[in-house]
Amino acid sequence: MSDEKKTETGFKISDRRISSKDEAEKERFLRQEETKSSESEVSPSGNNLDNTASSPEEPLPVLDFPSFILSLWTSALIQMGEIEDPIRRKKDKNLTAAKQTIDLIAMLQEKTKGNLSEQEQNIVTQVLYDLRMKYVKTVRG
């Protein structure tokens, strides 16, 4: 079947749909580009950022709502200088970012009201309480 057809009015109709052959070629190209970029991505410490190549037996963390909330909690603790930044290996305070992270968790609590399990709701409540108390203590000095 021809990809182009001429009509009697003089305009041309082109079939621009992607064929399965084109799709396979596109996927192969994207995989090659992804491989190239992951090989060139190096952290400031000189380590390769692609964790899958360095430890194939290490299981990936569970991706669920409590894990997400706990990752935000950890970020806020780093931003308040409560724990060491794992990349820079030092404690820095960025109270504006910490407040924004706390507000983000509060927004998630509000937007997910009625849709969380009891355990998930307890985690959000405890994390918010802990972060708010630490924030007030940090701001007051």
N, C-alpha and C positions, 0 to 999 in steps of 0.2 A: 504494500500500500504506500503510496506517495505521501510525503509529509506536506507537500504544497500542491494547491489546486488553483487554477486560474478560472475566474468566472467570466461570464459574457460581459459584465459591466467594466472589466478592466482592473479590478483589484484582486489582490492575492490573499488567500487564506492559508496560514501556516499553523501546523499542529505543534504547539509548544509544550504539550504534556510530557512529563518525564517518563521515559520508558524504564522498565526494570533494569536494563543494561546501564542506562545513565545513572539510576539510583545506586546501583552497586558500585559504579565508578566513583560517585560522589562520596559514598561511605568509606571506600578504600582511601580516598584522598584525605578525608577528615581524620581517619585513624592515623595516617602517616604524619599529618600536621600535628596531631595531638602528641604523638610519640616524640617528634622533634621538639615541641615546646616543653614537654615534661623533662626531656633530657637536658635542656638548656636552663630550666628553672633551678636556681640555686639560692639558698637562703643566705643572709649576711654572714653567717658563720661558716659558709662553704659547704653545707650539707645539701644533698639533693632533697627537694621538697616532695618528691613522689614516694610516699611511704609504702606503696605496694611493692616496689622493687626491693626495698631494704629488708622487709620482714613479711614474706608471703604467708607465714604460718600464724601471724598475729591476727586475731579476729577483729572485725570492725566493731565499733561501739554500736549499741542499740540506738536506733533513731525513733524516739517517741516523745510525747509531750513532757514528761518529767525530765528527761535528759536535756531537752531544749531549755526548760526553766532553770535547771541546775547549771547549764553552760552560761546563761545570762547572769546567774548569781555569781559564778566565778569571775566573769568579766567585771561585774560591779565591784567585787572585792579587790581585784587588781587595780581598777580605776581609783578606788579609795586608798590605795596603798596598804591595804591589809595583808595582802600576800604578794610575793615576788612575781613580776612579769616573767613568764618562762622564756620569752624570746630575748629580752634585754638583760635578763638576770639581775634586775634591781627593782626596788619599790619606788614607784612614782605615784603622785596624786594628780588626778584630773577629776575634780569634784563635779564639774559641769557634765562630763560624760557619765559619771556615776549616777547623778540625778536623772539624766535622760534614760539610762538603763533601768533604774528603779521605776520611772514613769512608764516605760515600755512594758514592764512586767505587770504593773497595775492596769494598764490598758488591756493587756491580754486577759487578766483576771475578769475585767468587766465584760469584754467581748465574748468570753467563753462561759459566762455565767449560765448555769443550767445544763451545760454540755460536758462537764467534766465528771469523772468518777470521784468518789469521796477521797480516795488516795491522792489523785491529781489536785483536787481543790485544797487539801491539807498541805501539800508541797508548796503550792503557790502562796497560800496564806502564811506559812512559816517563813518562806524565803523573803516575802515582802516585809514581814515583821522584823526579821533579822537585819535586813539591809537598811530599813528605815532607822532602826536603833543605832546601827553602826554609823550611818550617815550623819545623824544628829550629833553623836559623840565626836566624830571626826571634824565636823564644822565648828563645834564649840571649842575644840582643841583640848 
